[in-house]
């Protein structure tokens, strides 16, 4: 066993966290600090402690104070995060997004000492991860609507609904713009992350319902499986467009005026409405294919008609930061308490 060098306490996992926050590979970090990828790997594995001079260079290269590497509370595992597609993003991009999620848990922990967040009261409705065509996702959505909404009709604000039931909702920093929305059902608070780069109000709402489906159905499911993702899509469709409320309103043909009105009322895209009409057996396959071809020809697959709406934005953490600020704990003190940099705090919870 190698003897550890004397010096300030050092937590090897905090070095890994900082490297992933900056979206760097080990060889890239090694080049920046004048060492080898093997040495970085040994530091992160806890085999060796970096010499003080190297530790200082690591801190500069990663944009964190040396104190960032000191041991703190036990890290929260993000292993169960559900990403929309594991093939569309690289491991380094997913690691970076999860690193932001990891420091978000520290911010929330620091805030919970002073702020009473809403209790987490999402229903649990486990759906087997190998269920391909069963009714599980639809039933789960019905149970969730009853628990969270208690009434039929459109969902007024998906993000606000998630926050009201104890879910931490955050917008990914621009550095992680290639990562789609994802969720992780960690203790004590589940988290949902959105990607603002998509800039689509209707897609953003569907993403929120999709991630809610994961939190309700997939506590033990393996993330990234196609069947599991399809289940979350079916959950979102029933949650946002419940058969009982929308089936009589959906057209059997491409009635664009009617679809535009339903889009406004239900807060979902015309493409989602067409697909819902097809899956409910209201629109025949040929009519659906013709409608989608028309949308492609008119450029509506990239941007549908109906104007641009501002994305639904989370406000719970922003308000919590403002409350502790009014009580005397400004952002600098909060960042210090959470053991994150002020810059990273502002990225996760932008001042307004």
C-alpha positions in Angstrom: 0.0 0.0 0.0 1.5 3.3 -1.0 2.1 5.8 1.8 0.0 8.9 1.4 1.8 12.2 1.3 1.2 14.6 4.2 -1.0 17.7 3.6 -4.6 18.9 3.8 -7.3 16.2 3.7 -8.1 15.1 0.2 -11.2 13.3 -1.1 -10.4 11.6 -4.4 -14.1 11.5 -5.4 -14.2 15.3 -5.3 -11.4 15.4 -7.9 -13.4 13.1 -10.2 -16.5 15.3 -9.6 -14.6 18.5 -10.5 -13.1 16.9 -13.7 -16.5 15.7 -14.8 -18.1 19.1 -14.1 -15.6 20.6 -16.6 -16.3 17.9 -19.2 -12.7 16.8 -19.3 -11.1 13.4 -19.9 -8.2 12.3 -17.7 -5.7 12.9 -20.5 -7.0 16.4 -21.0 -6.7 17.3 -17.4 -3.2 15.7 -17.2 -2.1 17.9 -20.0 -3.3 21.0 -18.3 -1.5 20.3 -15.1 1.7 18.8 -16.5 1.3 15.2 -15.3 0.2 11.9 -16.8 -3.3 10.3 -17.3 -2.0 7.4 -15.1 -1.3 9.9 -12.3 -4.7 11.4 -12.6 -6.3 8.0 -12.5 -4.3 7.1 -9.3 -5.4 10.4 -7.6 -9.0 9.7 -8.5 -8.8 6.1 -7.3 -7.2 7.2 -4.0 -4.0 5.3 -4.6 -1.9 8.4 -4.3 -2.6 11.9 -2.9 -1.5 14.7 -5.2 1.4 16.7 -4.0 0.4 20.2 -2.8 1.8 21.9 -5.9 -0.1 19.5 -8.1 -3.2 20.0 -6.1 -2.9 23.7 -6.6 -2.6 23.3 -10.3 -5.5 20.9 -10.4 -7.6 23.5 -8.6 -6.7 26.2 -11.1 -7.2 23.9 -14.1 -10.7 22.9 -12.9 -11.8 26.4 -11.7 -12.3 25.4 -8.1 -10.6 26.3 -4.8 -8.3 23.8 -3.2 -10.9 23.4 -0.4 -13.2 21.8 -3.0 -11.2 18.6 -2.7 -11.6 18.3 1.1 -13.8 15.5 2.4 -17.4 16.4 3.2 -20.7 14.6 3.4 -21.2 11.3 1.8 -21.8 11.7 -2.0 -25.3 10.9 -3.4 -25.3 8.2 -6.0 -26.6 9.2 -9.5 -26.2 5.7 -11.0 -30.0 5.3 -11.6 -30.4 8.4 -13.8 -32.7 7.9 -16.8 -31.4 9.5 -19.9 -33.6 9.7 -23.0 -31.1 8.0 -25.3 -27.7 6.6 -24.3 -26.6 6.5 -28.0 -27.1 10.2 -28.8 -24.6 11.5 -26.2 -21.1 10.5 -25.2 -20.2 9.2 -21.7 -18.2 12.4 -21.0 -21.4 14.5 -21.7 -23.5 12.3 -19.4 -20.9 12.4 -16.7 -20.9 16.2 -16.9 -24.6 16.4 -16.6 -24.6 14.0 -13.7 -21.8 16.0 -12.0 -24.1 19.0 -12.1 -26.8 16.9 -10.6 -24.4 15.8 -7.8 -23.5 19.4 -6.8 -27.2 20.3 -7.0 -27.8 17.8 -4.2 -25.3 19.7 -2.1 -27.0 23.0 -2.8 -30.4 21.5 -1.9 -28.9 20.0 1.3 -27.5 23.4 2.3 -30.9 25.1 1.6 -32.9 22.5 3.5 -31.4 23.6 6.8 -33.3 26.9 6.4 -36.1 26.3 3.9 -39.1 24.0 4.1 -39.5 22.4 0.7 -42.8 20.7 -0.3 -43.0 17.1 0.8 -42.2 14.4 -1.8 -45.5 12.7 -2.4 -45.3 11.1 -5.9 -47.2 7.8 -6.2 -45.3 4.6 -6.9 -46.6 2.3 -9.6 -44.0 -0.2 -10.7 -44.2 -1.4 -14.3 -42.0 -4.4 -15.3 -39.2 -3.2 -17.5 -39.9 -5.9 -20.0 -43.6 -5.1 -20.5 -43.9 -4.1 -24.1 -47.6 -3.7 -24.9 -49.3 -4.0 -21.5 -51.5 -1.4 -19.9 -49.0 -0.6 -17.1 -47.8 2.9 -18.2 -51.4 4.0 -19.0 -52.6 2.8 -15.6 -49.6 4.5 -13.9 -50.5 7.8 -15.6 -54.1 7.5 -14.5 -53.1 6.9 -10.9 -50.6 9.8 -11.1 -53.1 12.2 -12.5 -55.6 11.3 -9.8 -53.0 11.8 -7.1 -51.4 15.0 -8.4 -54.2 16.7 -10.2 -57.5 15.3 -8.9 -59.4 16.6 -11.9 -59.7 15.9 -15.6 -58.5 18.2 -18.3 -55.2 19.7 -19.5 -52.1 20.0 -17.2 -51.7 23.7 -16.7 -47.9 23.8 -15.8 -45.9 20.6 -15.7 -42.8 22.1 -14.0 -44.8 23.8 -11.3 -46.7 20.6 -10.7 -43.4 18.6 -10.2 -42.1 21.2 -7.8 -45.3 21.4 -5.9 -44.9 17.7 -5.1 -41.3 17.9 -3.9 -39.3 17.2 -7.1 -36.2 19.3 -7.6 -36.3 20.7 -11.2 -33.3 22.3 -12.7 -32.2 23.5 -16.1 -28.9 22.2 -17.3 -26.1 24.7 -17.9 -25.2 25.4 -21.6 -22.1 23.3 -21.1 -24.3 20.2 -21.2 -26.4 21.3 -24.1 -26.2 18.0 -26.0 -27.8 16.0 -23.1 -31.6 15.6 -23.3 -33.8 15.9 -20.3 -33.1 13.3 -17.6 -34.3 12.3 -14.1 -32.9 10.5 -11.1 -35.0 9.2 -8.2 -32.5 9.8 -5.5 -33.1 10.1 -1.8 -34.4 12.3 -0.2 -35.6 14.2 -3.3 -36.0 13.1 -6.9 -34.6 15.4 -9.5 -35.5 16.3 -13.1 -33.1 18.2 -15.4 -34.2 20.0 -18.6 -32.1 21.1 -21.6 -33.0 24.7 -22.5 -31.1 24.4 -25.8 -34.1 22.6 -27.3 -36.1 25.8 -26.9 -39.5 24.1 -27.5 -42.3 24.7 -25.0 -44.3 21.7 -26.1 -41.5 19.3 -26.2 -40.3 20.6 -22.8 -43.7 19.8 -21.3 -43.7 16.3 -22.8 -40.1 15.8 -21.4 -41.4 16.7 -18.0 -44.2 14.2 -18.1 -41.8 11.6 -19.5 -39.4 12.0 -16.6 -42.3 12.0 -14.2 -43.2 8.6 -15.6 -39.7 7.3 -14.8 -39.9 8.5 -11.2 -43.3 6.8 -10.8 -42.7 3.6 -12.6 -39.0 2.8 -12.8 -37.4 2.9 -9.3 -35.5 -0.3 -10.1 -35.4 -0.4 -13.9 -32.2 -0.4 -15.8 -31.8 3.1 -17.3 -31.5 3.6 -21.1 -33.4 0.5 -22.2 -35.6 1.1 -25.2 -38.7 -0.6 -23.6 -38.3 1.5 -20.5 -38.1 4.7 -22.6 -41.2 3.7 -24.6 -43.1 3.1 -21.3 -42.2 6.6 -20.2 -43.5 8.0 -23.5 -46.8 6.1 -23.2 -47.1 7.4 -19.6 -46.5 11.0 -20.8 -49.1 10.7 -23.6 -51.8 9.5 -21.2 -50.8 12.0 -18.5 -50.9 15.0 -20.9 -53.6 13.7 -23.2 -55.8 11.4 -21.2 -57.9 9.2 -23.4 -61.0 9.9 -21.4 -60.7 13.6 -21.9 -59.3 14.0 -25.3 -60.5 11.1 -27.5 -63.8 12.8 -28.5 -61.8 15.9 -29.5 -59.2 14.4 -31.7 -59.8 14.5 -35.5 -59.6 11.4 -37.6 -58.1 13.4 -40.5 -55.5 16.2 -40.6 -57.8 19.1 -39.6 -55.0 21.6 -39.0 -57.3 24.3 -37.5 -58.7 21.8 -35.1 -55.2 20.5 -34.2 -53.9 24.0 -33.7 -56.7 24.7 -31.2 -56.1 21.4 -29.4 -52.4 22.3 -29.3 -53.2 25.5 -27.5 -55.6 24.0 -25.1 -53.7 20.8 -24.1 -50.2 22.3 -24.3 -48.8 19.5 -26.6 -47.5 19.6 -30.1 -49.5 18.8 -33.2 -47.2 15.9 -33.9 -48.0 14.5 -30.5 -51.7 15.0 -31.1 -51.5 13.2 -34.4 -49.6 10.3 -32.8 -52.1 10.2 -30.0 -55.0 10.0 -32.5 -53.3 7.2 -34.3 -52.5 5.2 -31.1 -56.1 5.5 -29.9 -57.4 4.2 -33.2 -59.1 7.4 -34.1 -56.8 8.2 -37.1 -56.0 5.4 -39.6 -52.5 4.6 -40.4 -52.6 6.1 -44.0 -54.1 9.3 -42.7 -51.5 9.6 -40.1 -48.6 9.0 -42.6 -50.1 11.6 -45.0 -50.4 14.1 -42.2 -46.8 13.6 -41.1 -45.7 13.9 -44.7 -47.5 17.2 -45.0 -45.9 18.5 -41.8 -42.5 17.6 -43.2 -43.2 19.3 -46.5 -44.2 22.5 -44.7 -41.2 22.5 -42.4 -43.4 21.9 -39.4 -41.4 19.0 -38.1 -38.7 21.5 -37.2 -41.0 24.3 -36.1 -44.8 24.0 -35.9 -47.1 26.9 -36.4 -48.6 28.5 -33.4 -45.9 30.9 -32.3 -43.2 30.6 -29.8 -43.9 30.3 -26.0 -41.4 30.7 -23.2 -40.3 27.5 -21.6 -41.8 26.5 -18.3 -39.1 27.4 -15.8 -38.4 26.0 -12.3 -38.7 28.6 -9.5 -38.6 26.6 -6.3 -34.8 26.7 -5.8 -34.6 30.3 -7.0 -37.1 31.3 -4.4 -35.3 29.3 -1.7 -32.0 31.0 -2.5 -33.8 34.4 -2.3 -35.4 33.5 1.1 -32.1 32.5 2.7 -30.5 35.6 1.2 -33.1 37.8 2.8 -32.3 36.0 6.1 -28.6 36.9 5.8 -27.1 34.0 3.9 -26.1 35.5 0.5 -25.0 33.5 -2.5 -21.4 33.5 -1.6 -22.1 32.0 1.8 -24.6 29.5 0.4 -22.0 28.4 -2.2 -19.4 28.0 0.6 -21.9 26.0 2.7 -22.7 23.7 -0.2 -19.0 23.4 -1.1 -19.5 24.5 -4.7 -18.1 27.5 -6.5 -20.2 30.6 -6.7 -20.1 30.4 -10.5 -21.5 26.8 -10.5 -24.2 27.9 -8.1 -25.2 30.7 -10.5 -25.3 28.3 -13.4 -27.6 25.9 -11.6 -29.8 28.5 -10.0 -29.4 31.7 -12.0 -30.1 35.0 -10.2 -33.1 36.9 -11.4 
